[in-house]
Amino acid sequence: MSNQEYVPATPEEAAELEALADRFEQGWTLEELRAMPTRGRPLQLGDEPGESITVRILPAQRQQLDELAARRNKSRSAIIREALDRELAIAA
């Protein structure tokens, strides 16, 4: 485990983490947390399992991506998938 402090990507994520911390302080258990619906990228995308790839981007691009994702209330991955879909449609 890293000694670095986790920094939420968006204000919404920060609020969600704060709410979870409050619940644990009130006596929540890990079993109750595991029973909650999960957020994030689904393992299944459409009819097929999703595939993960790694892409290097500049810090300024990441900042712009995070800002766009926050404005649209979407994940980074959703924004990237939408941009890729548009580019592939143009190239077809």
URTAKA-V394400 format. One record per helix or strand of 3 or more residues. SS is the DSSP state (2 for helix, 1 for strand). FROM is the first residue (numbers start at 1). TO is the last residue. If there is no record, write none. Layout:
((SS,FROM,TO) (SS,FROM,TO))
This chain:
((2,11,25) (2,30,35) (2,59,72) (2,76,91))
